[in-house]
Amino acid sequence: MKRTCYLLVLAALMLVAVALPVSPQGQYPIADKVAAKVIEKYQTSSCQQLAAMKKEPPSGPDAEMKQRAITFLKQDAQMRQYFLDKVAGPIANKLFECGMIP
């Protein structure tokens, strides 16, 4: 769970770093790109790599970026839901395959 949060926060951080334009259709193109990268990271990482990421808490600039991303996600509920809807399934599936969630 911490690993999932860590990657989601890093992805959200990318959203903070770049202006997040919202199209008239309600889409979040930057969120789509970041979600694709997060999903790719999970799909291409081995279970051992994912376990190692879980054990390594962010430090220094990563910790600050994580906090900024959490704040950003808390402030924009629609974007947060959109982003989480995109990444939750693939992440949960990989964690299940790795025996990291029941």
N, CA, C and O atoms as a GROMACS GRO file, in nm:
protein
  408
    1MET      N    1   0.082  -0.118   0.000
    1MET     CA    2   0.000   0.000   0.000
    1MET      C    3   0.087   0.125   0.000
    1MET      O    4   0.058   0.220  -0.073
    2LYS      N    5   0.194   0.127   0.081
    2LYS     CA    6   0.282   0.242   0.084
    2LYS      C    7   0.348   0.262  -0.051
    2LYS      O    8   0.364   0.375  -0.097
    3ARG      N    9   0.388   0.153  -0.114
    3ARG     CA   10   0.453   0.159  -0.244
    3ARG      C   11   0.357   0.220  -0.346
    3ARG      O   12   0.396   0.304  -0.426
    4THR      N   13   0.232   0.176  -0.341
    4THR     CA   14   0.133   0.228  -0.433
    4THR      C   15   0.116   0.377  -0.411
    4THR      O   16   0.112   0.454  -0.506
    5CYS      N   17   0.106   0.416  -0.287
    5CYS     CA   18   0.092   0.558  -0.255
    5CYS      C   19   0.214   0.636  -0.304
    5CYS      O   20   0.202   0.745  -0.358
    6TYR      N   21   0.331   0.578  -0.283
    6TYR     CA   22   0.454   0.645  -0.324
    6TYR      C   23   0.454   0.671  -0.473
    6TYR      O   24   0.485   0.783  -0.516
    7LEU      N   25   0.421   0.572  -0.553
    7LEU     CA   26   0.421   0.590  -0.698
    7LEU      C   27   0.310   0.686  -0.742
    7LEU      O   28   0.330   0.766  -0.833
    8LEU      N   29   0.195   0.677  -0.677
    8LEU     CA   30   0.088   0.768  -0.711
    8LEU      C   31   0.126   0.911  -0.678
    8LEU      O   32   0.095   1.004  -0.753
    9VAL      N   33   0.193   0.927  -0.567
    9VAL     CA   34   0.235   1.061  -0.527
    9VAL      C   35   0.341   1.114  -0.622
    9VAL      O   36   0.337   1.231  -0.659
   10LEU      N   37   0.434   1.030  -0.662
   10LEU     CA   38   0.534   1.075  -0.759
   10LEU      C   39   0.469   1.114  -0.890
   10LEU      O   40   0.507   1.212  -0.953
   11ALA      N   41   0.371   1.036  -0.930
   11ALA     CA   42   0.300   1.068  -1.053
   11ALA      C   43   0.226   1.200  -1.039
   11ALA      O   44   0.226   1.283  -1.130
   12ALA      N   45   0.163   1.219  -0.925
   12ALA     CA   46   0.092   1.343  -0.902
   12ALA      C   47   0.188   1.461  -0.899
   12ALA      O   48   0.155   1.571  -0.942
   13LEU      N   49   0.307   1.436  -0.848
   13LEU     CA   50   0.409   1.541  -0.845
   13LEU      C   51   0.438   1.591  -0.985
   13LEU      O   52   0.455   1.710  -1.007
   14MET      N   53   0.443   1.499  -1.078
   14MET     CA   54   0.465   1.539  -1.216
   14MET      C   55   0.353   1.633  -1.262
   14MET      O   56   0.376   1.726  -1.339
   15LEU      N   57   0.233   1.607  -1.213
   15LEU     CA   58   0.121   1.693  -1.247
   15LEU      C   59   0.139   1.832  -1.188
   15LEU      O   60   0.100   1.931  -1.249
   16VAL      N   61   0.197   1.839  -1.070
   16VAL     CA   62   0.220   1.967  -1.005
   16VAL      C   63   0.325   2.046  -1.082
   16VAL      O   64   0.314   2.168  -1.095
   17ALA      N   65   0.425   1.978  -1.131
   17ALA     CA   66   0.535   2.044  -1.200
   17ALA      C   67   0.493   2.104  -1.334
   17ALA      O   68   0.554   2.200  -1.382
   18VAL      N   69   0.389   2.048  -1.392
   18VAL     CA   70   0.343   2.095  -1.523
   18VAL      C   71   0.200   2.147  -1.507
   18VAL      O   72   0.120   2.087  -1.435
   19ALA      N   73   0.169   2.255  -1.571
   19ALA     CA   74   0.032   2.307  -1.564
   19ALA      C   75  -0.062   2.201  -1.618
   19ALA      O   76  -0.034   2.139  -1.721
   20LEU      N   77  -0.170   2.180  -1.549
   20LEU     CA   78  -0.264   2.075  -1.584
   20LEU      C   79  -0.383   2.135  -1.658
   20LEU      O   80  -0.480   2.178  -1.595
   21PRO      N   81  -0.376   2.137  -1.790
   21PRO     CA   82  -0.490   2.192  -1.863
   21PRO      C   83  -0.608   2.094  -1.861
   21PRO      O   84  -0.590   1.973  -1.871
   22VAL      N   85  -0.725   2.149  -1.849
   22VAL     CA   86  -0.846   2.067  -1.853
   22VAL      C   87  -0.918   2.101  -1.982
   22VAL      O   88  -0.952   2.216  -2.009
   23SER      N   89  -0.941   1.998  -2.062
   23SER     CA   90  -1.009   2.022  -2.189
   23SER      C   91  -1.159   2.037  -2.163
   23SER      O   92  -1.207   2.001  -2.055
   24PRO      N   93  -1.233   2.089  -2.260
   24PRO     CA   94  -1.378   2.105  -2.241
   24PRO      C   95  -1.449   1.974  -2.212
   24PRO      O   96  -1.555   1.975  -2.148
   25GLN      N   97  -1.395   1.862  -2.256
   25GLN     CA   98  -1.458   1.733  -2.231
   25GLN      C   99  -1.433   1.683  -2.089
   25GLN      O  100  -1.484   1.578  -2.052
   26GLY      N  101  -1.355   1.756  -2.009
   26GLY     CA  102  -1.327   1.713  -1.873
   26GLY      C  103  -1.210   1.618  -1.863
   26GLY      O  104  -1.187   1.558  -1.758
   27GLN      N  105  -1.136   1.602  -1.969
   27GLN     CA  106  -1.021   1.513  -1.969
   27GLN      C  107  -0.900   1.583  -1.909
   27GLN      O  108  -0.893   1.706  -1.907
   28TYR      N  109  -0.807   1.505  -1.861
   28TYR     CA  110  -0.683   1.557  -1.804
   28TYR      C  111  -0.568   1.495  -1.884
   28TYR      O  112  -0.518   1.388  -1.846
   29PRO      N  113  -0.523   1.558  -1.992
   29PRO     CA  114  -0.422   1.497  -2.077
   29PRO      C  115  -0.290   1.469  -2.005
   29PRO      O  116  -0.226   1.368  -2.032
   30ILE      N  117  -0.248   1.557  -1.915
   30ILE     CA  118  -0.124   1.533  -1.842
   30ILE      C  119  -0.144   1.415  -1.748
   30ILE      O  120  -0.055   1.331  -1.734
   31ALA      N  121  -0.260   1.408  -1.683
   31ALA     CA  122  -0.289   1.295  -1.594
   31ALA      C  123  -0.287   1.164  -1.672
   31ALA      O  124  -0.241   1.061  -1.622
   32ASP      N  125  -0.338   1.167  -1.796
   32ASP     CA  126  -0.334   1.047  -1.880
   32ASP      C  127  -0.190   1.002  -1.904
   32ASP      O  128  -0.159   0.883  -1.895
   33LYS      N  129  -0.102   1.096  -1.936
   33LYS     CA  130   0.037   1.062  -1.964
   33LYS      C  131   0.107   1.009  -1.839
   33LYS      O  132   0.181   0.911  -1.844
   34VAL      N  133   0.083   1.076  -1.726
   34VAL     CA  134   0.147   1.032  -1.602
   34VAL      C  135   0.093   0.896  -1.561
   34VAL      O  136   0.170   0.809  -1.519
   35ALA      N  137  -0.036   0.876  -1.574
   35ALA     CA  138  -0.096   0.746  -1.540
   35ALA      C  139  -0.036   0.636  -1.627
   35ALA      O  140  -0.007   0.527  -1.578
   36ALA      N  141  -0.016   0.664  -1.754
   36ALA     CA  142   0.043   0.565  -1.844
   36ALA      C  143   0.184   0.528  -1.798
   36ALA      O  144   0.223   0.412  -1.805
   37LYS      N  145   0.260   0.628  -1.751
   37LYS     CA  146   0.396   0.600  -1.703
   37LYS      C  147   0.393   0.519  -1.574
   37LYS      O  148   0.475   0.428  -1.556
   38VAL      N  149   0.301   0.550  -1.485
   38VAL     CA  150   0.290   0.475  -1.360
   38VAL      C  151   0.251   0.330  -1.390
   38VAL      O  152   0.310   0.236  -1.336
   39ILE      N  153   0.154   0.314  -1.476
   39ILE     CA  154   0.110   0.179  -1.514
   39ILE      C  155   0.224   0.102  -1.578
   39ILE      O  156   0.247  -0.015  -1.547
   40GLU      N  157   0.296   0.167  -1.668
   40GLU     CA  158   0.409   0.102  -1.734
   40GLU      C  159   0.515   0.060  -1.631
   40GLU      O  160   0.571  -0.049  -1.640
   41LYS      N  161   0.540   0.148  -1.534
   41LYS     CA  162   0.639   0.117  -1.429
   41LYS      C  163   0.599  -0.011  -1.355
   41LYS      O  164   0.684  -0.097  -1.331
   42TYR      N  165   0.474  -0.022  -1.319
   42TYR     CA  166   0.428  -0.142  -1.248
   42TYR      C  167   0.434  -0.265  -1.338
   42TYR      O  168   0.478  -0.371  -1.295
   43GLN      N  169   0.392  -0.252  -1.461
   43GLN     CA  170   0.387  -0.367  -1.551
   43GLN      C  171   0.526  -0.416  -1.590
   43GLN      O  172   0.543  -0.534  -1.618
   44THR      N  173   0.624  -0.328  -1.592
   44THR     CA  174   0.758  -0.369  -1.633
   44THR      C  175   0.850  -0.401  -1.515
   44THR      O  176   0.960  -0.453  -1.535
   45SER      N  177   0.806  -0.371  -1.394
   45SER     CA  178   0.888  -0.400  -1.275
   45SER      C  179   0.863  -0.543  -1.229
   45SER      O  180   0.752  -0.594  -1.236
   46SER      N  181   0.968  -0.605  -1.181
   46SER     CA  182   0.954  -0.738  -1.123
   46SER      C  183   0.895  -0.724  -0.983
   46SER      O  184   0.894  -0.614  -0.926
   47CYS      N  185   0.847  -0.833  -0.930
   47CYS     CA  186   0.794  -0.831  -0.794
   47CYS      C  187   0.903  -0.792  -0.694
   47CYS      O  188   0.876  -0.722  -0.596
   48GLN      N  189   1.026  -0.836  -0.719
   48GLN     CA  190   1.137  -0.800  -0.631
   48GLN      C  191   1.163  -0.649  -0.636
   48GLN      O  192   1.190  -0.588  -0.532
   49GLN      N  193   1.155  -0.591  -0.753
   49GLN     CA  194   1.176  -0.447  -0.765
   49GLN      C  195   1.066  -0.370  -0.692
   49GLN      O  196   1.093  -0.270  -0.625
   50LEU      N  197   0.944  -0.416  -0.704
   50LEU     CA  198   0.833  -0.350  -0.636
   50LEU      C  199   0.849  -0.361  -0.484
   50LEU      O  200   0.822  -0.265  -0.412
   51ALA      N  201   0.892  -0.477  -0.437
   51ALA     CA  202   0.913  -0.494  -0.294
   51ALA      C  203   1.023  -0.401  -0.244
   51ALA      O  204   1.013  -0.346  -0.134
   52ALA      N  205   1.128  -0.384  -0.323
   52ALA     CA  206   1.237  -0.295  -0.284
   52ALA      C  207   1.189  -0.150  -0.279
   52ALA      O  208   1.230  -0.075  -0.190
   53MET      N  209   1.104  -0.110  -0.372
   53MET     CA  210   1.052   0.026  -0.370
   53MET      C  211   0.970   0.052  -0.244
   53MET      O  212   0.972   0.162  -0.189
   54LYS      N  213   0.899  -0.051  -0.199
   54LYS     CA  214   0.817  -0.036  -0.080
   54LYS      C  215   0.903  -0.010   0.043
   54LYS      O  216   0.863   0.065   0.133
   55LYS      N  217   1.020  -0.069   0.047
   55LYS     CA  218   1.108  -0.057   0.164
   55LYS      C  219   1.188   0.072   0.164
   55LYS      O  220   1.242   0.109   0.268
   56GLU      N  221   1.196   0.141   0.051
   56GLU     CA  222   1.277   0.262   0.040
   56GLU      C  223   1.187   0.385   0.049
   56GLU      O  224   1.128   0.425  -0.051
   57PRO      N  225   1.176   0.446   0.167
   57PRO     CA  226   1.093   0.567   0.176
   57PRO      C  227   1.161   0.683   0.103
   57PRO      O  228   1.284   0.690   0.098
   58PRO      N  229   1.082   0.772   0.048
   58PRO     CA  230   1.142   0.887  -0.020
   58PRO      C  231   1.214   0.976   0.080
   58PRO      O  232   1.172   0.990   0.195
   59SER      N  233   1.322   1.037   0.035
   59SER     CA  234   1.396   1.128   0.122
   59SER      C  235   1.440   1.248   0.041
   59SER      O  236   1.440   1.246  -0.081
   60GLY      N  237   1.477   1.352   0.112
   60GLY     CA  238   1.525   1.472   0.046
   60GLY      C  239   1.420   1.534  -0.043
   60GLY      O  240   1.306   1.551  -0.001
   61PRO      N  241   1.458   1.568  -0.166
   61PRO     CA  242   1.363   1.632  -0.258
   61PRO      C  243   1.243   1.542  -0.288
   61PRO      O  244   1.133   1.593  -0.310
   62ASP      N  245   1.263   1.410  -0.288
   62ASP     CA  246   1.151   1.319  -0.314
   62ASP      C  247   1.043   1.331  -0.208
   62ASP      O  248   0.924   1.330  -0.239
   63ALA      N  249   1.084   1.344  -0.082
   63ALA     CA  250   0.987   1.356   0.026
   63ALA      C  251   0.908   1.486   0.014
   63ALA      O  252   0.787   1.489   0.038
   64GLU      N  253   0.976   1.593  -0.024
   64GLU     CA  254   0.909   1.722  -0.041
   64GLU      C  255   0.811   1.716  -0.158
   64GLU      O  256   0.699   1.766  -0.149
   65MET      N  257   0.854   1.654  -0.267
   65MET     CA  258   0.767   1.642  -0.384
   65MET      C  259   0.646   1.556  -0.352
   65MET      O  260   0.536   1.583  -0.399
   66LYS      N  261   0.667   1.454  -0.272
   66LYS     CA  262   0.556   1.367  -0.233
   66LYS      C  263   0.451   1.448  -0.157
   66LYS      O  264   0.332   1.436  -0.184
   67GLN      N  265   0.495   1.529  -0.064
   67GLN     CA  266   0.402   1.610   0.014
   67GLN      C  267   0.328   1.709  -0.074
   67GLN      O  268   0.208   1.730  -0.058
   68ARG      N  269   0.398   1.770  -0.167
   68ARG     CA  270   0.334   1.864  -0.259
   68ARG      C  271   0.229   1.793  -0.344
   68ARG      O  272   0.121   1.846  -0.368
   69ALA      N  273   0.261   1.673  -0.389
   69ALA     CA  274   0.168   1.598  -0.472
   69ALA      C  275   0.044   1.558  -0.393
   69ALA      O  276  -0.068   1.565  -0.444
   70ILE      N  277   0.064   1.516  -0.269
   70ILE     CA  278  -0.050   1.481  -0.184
   70ILE      C  279  -0.142   1.601  -0.167
   70ILE      O  280  -0.264   1.590  -0.176
   71THR      N  281  -0.082   1.715  -0.142
   71THR     CA  282  -0.160   1.838  -0.126
   71THR      C  283  -0.238   1.868  -0.254
   71THR      O  284  -0.356   1.902  -0.248
   72PHE      N  285  -0.173   1.855  -0.367
   72PHE     CA  286  -0.238   1.882  -0.495
   72PHE      C  287  -0.356   1.786  -0.516
   72PHE      O  288  -0.463   1.830  -0.558
   73LEU      N  289  -0.337   1.659  -0.490
   73LEU     CA  290  -0.445   1.562  -0.509
   73LEU      C  291  -0.561   1.588  -0.414
   73LEU      O  292  -0.677   1.569  -0.451
   74LYS      N  293  -0.531   1.631  -0.294
   74LYS     CA  294  -0.637   1.663  -0.198
   74LYS      C  295  -0.719   1.784  -0.243
   74LYS      O  296  -0.837   1.794  -0.211
   75GLN      N  297  -0.657   1.875  -0.315
   75GLN     CA  298  -0.724   1.998  -0.357
   75GLN      C  299  -0.810   1.981  -0.481
   75GLN      O  300  -0.902   2.061  -0.503
   76ASP      N  301  -0.784   1.882  -0.562
   76ASP     CA  302  -0.859   1.864  -0.687
   76ASP      C  303  -0.921   1.724  -0.689
   76ASP      O  304  -0.862   1.630  -0.742
   77ALA      N  305  -1.038   1.714  -0.632
   77ALA     CA  306  -1.104   1.584  -0.618
   77ALA      C  307  -1.136   1.519  -0.752
   77ALA      O  308  -1.126   1.397  -0.766
   78GLN      N  309  -1.175   1.599  -0.850
   78GLN     CA  310  -1.209   1.541  -0.980
   78GLN      C  311  -1.086   1.482  -1.049
   78GLN      O  312  -1.091   1.372  -1.102
   79MET      N  313  -0.977   1.557  -1.047
   79MET     CA  314  -0.854   1.507  -1.108
   79MET      C  315  -0.805   1.384  -1.033
   79MET      O  316  -0.759   1.287  -1.094
   80ARG      N  317  -0.814   1.388  -0.899
   80ARG     CA  318  -0.770   1.274  -0.817
   80ARG      C  319  -0.849   1.150  -0.854
   80ARG      O  320  -0.792   1.043  -0.874
   81GLN      N  321  -0.981   1.162  -0.864
   81GLN     CA  322  -1.063   1.047  -0.899
   81GLN      C  323  -1.030   0.997  -1.039
   81GLN      O  324  -1.019   0.877  -1.062
   82TYR      N  325  -1.014   1.089  -1.131
   82TYR     CA  326  -0.980   1.052  -1.268
   82TYR      C  327  -0.848   0.975  -1.273
   82TYR      O  328  -0.838   0.869  -1.336
   83PHE      N  329  -0.747   1.029  -1.205
   83PHE     CA  330  -0.615   0.966  -1.203
   83PHE      C  331  -0.621   0.828  -1.137
   83PHE      O  332  -0.569   0.731  -1.191
   84LEU      N  333  -0.683   0.821  -1.020
   84LEU     CA  334  -0.689   0.694  -0.948
   84LEU      C  335  -0.770   0.589  -1.024
   84LEU      O  336  -0.736   0.471  -1.022
   85ASP      N  337  -0.877   0.632  -1.091
   85ASP     CA  338  -0.954   0.538  -1.172
   85ASP      C  339  -0.868   0.477  -1.282
   85ASP      O  340  -0.885   0.360  -1.317
   86LYS      N  341  -0.775   0.554  -1.335
   86LYS     CA  342  -0.687   0.503  -1.441
   86LYS      C  343  -0.583   0.404  -1.389
   86LYS      O  344  -0.558   0.302  -1.454
   87VAL      N  345  -0.523   0.432  -1.273
   87VAL     CA  346  -0.410   0.351  -1.228
   87VAL      C  347  -0.446   0.240  -1.129
   87VAL      O  348  -0.370   0.145  -1.114
   88ALA      N  349  -0.559   0.250  -1.064
   88ALA     CA  350  -0.591   0.155  -0.956
   88ALA      C  351  -0.597   0.010  -1.003
   88ALA      O  352  -0.537  -0.078  -0.940
   89GLY      N  353  -0.666  -0.016  -1.112
   89GLY     CA  354  -0.680  -0.154  -1.160
   89GLY      C  355  -0.547  -0.219  -1.195
   89GLY      O  356  -0.516  -0.326  -1.143
   90PRO      N  357  -0.468  -0.157  -1.282
   90PRO     CA  358  -0.340  -0.218  -1.319
   90PRO      C  359  -0.245  -0.234  -1.200
   90PRO      O  360  -0.174  -0.334  -1.190
   91ILE      N  361  -0.244  -0.136  -1.109
   91ILE     CA  362  -0.156  -0.148  -0.992
   91ILE      C  363  -0.202  -0.260  -0.902
   91ILE      O  364  -0.122  -0.343  -0.859
   92ALA      N  365  -0.331  -0.263  -0.873
   92ALA     CA  366  -0.384  -0.368  -0.786
   92ALA      C  367  -0.360  -0.506  -0.846
   92ALA      O  368  -0.327  -0.600  -0.774
   93ASN      N  369  -0.376  -0.519  -0.976
   93ASN     CA  370  -0.354  -0.647  -1.042
   93ASN      C  371  -0.209  -0.693  -1.026
   93ASN      O  372  -0.184  -0.809  -0.995
   94LYS      N  373  -0.114  -0.603  -1.047
   94LYS     CA  374   0.028  -0.638  -1.034
   94LYS      C  375   0.060  -0.674  -0.889
   94LYS      O  376   0.131  -0.772  -0.865
   95LEU      N  377   0.009  -0.598  -0.794
   95LEU     CA  378   0.034  -0.630  -0.653
   95LEU      C  379  -0.025  -0.766  -0.616
   95LEU      O  380   0.035  -0.841  -0.539
   96PHE      N  381  -0.141  -0.797  -0.671
   96PHE     CA  382  -0.202  -0.928  -0.648
   96PHE      C  383  -0.114  -1.039  -0.705
   96PHE      O  384  -0.090  -1.141  -0.639
   97GLU      N  385  -0.066  -1.020  -0.828
   97GLU     CA  386   0.021  -1.118  -0.892
   97GLU      C  387   0.148  -1.142  -0.812
   97GLU      O  388   0.202  -1.252  -0.809
   98CYS      N  389   0.196  -1.037  -0.747
   98CYS     CA  390   0.320  -1.046  -0.669
   98CYS      C  391   0.296  -1.095  -0.526
   98CYS      O  392   0.390  -1.110  -0.449
   99GLY      N  393   0.170  -1.120  -0.492
   99GLY     CA  394   0.138  -1.166  -0.357
   99GLY      C  395   0.151  -1.057  -0.252
   99GLY      O  396   0.170  -1.085  -0.134
  100MET      N  397   0.140  -0.932  -0.295
  100MET     CA  398   0.155  -0.820  -0.204
  100MET      C  399   0.022  -0.774  -0.146
  100MET      O  400   0.019  -0.698  -0.050
  101ILE      N  401  -0.087  -0.818  -0.205
  101ILE     CA  402  -0.219  -0.795  -0.148
  101ILE      C  403  -0.294  -0.928  -0.157
  101ILE      O  404  -0.269  -1.007  -0.248
  102PRO      N  405  -0.385  -0.951  -0.063
  102PRO     CA  406  -0.456  -1.080  -0.064
  102PRO      C  407  -0.543  -1.101  -0.185
  102PRO      O  408  -0.607  -1.205  -0.197
   0.00000   0.00000   0.00000
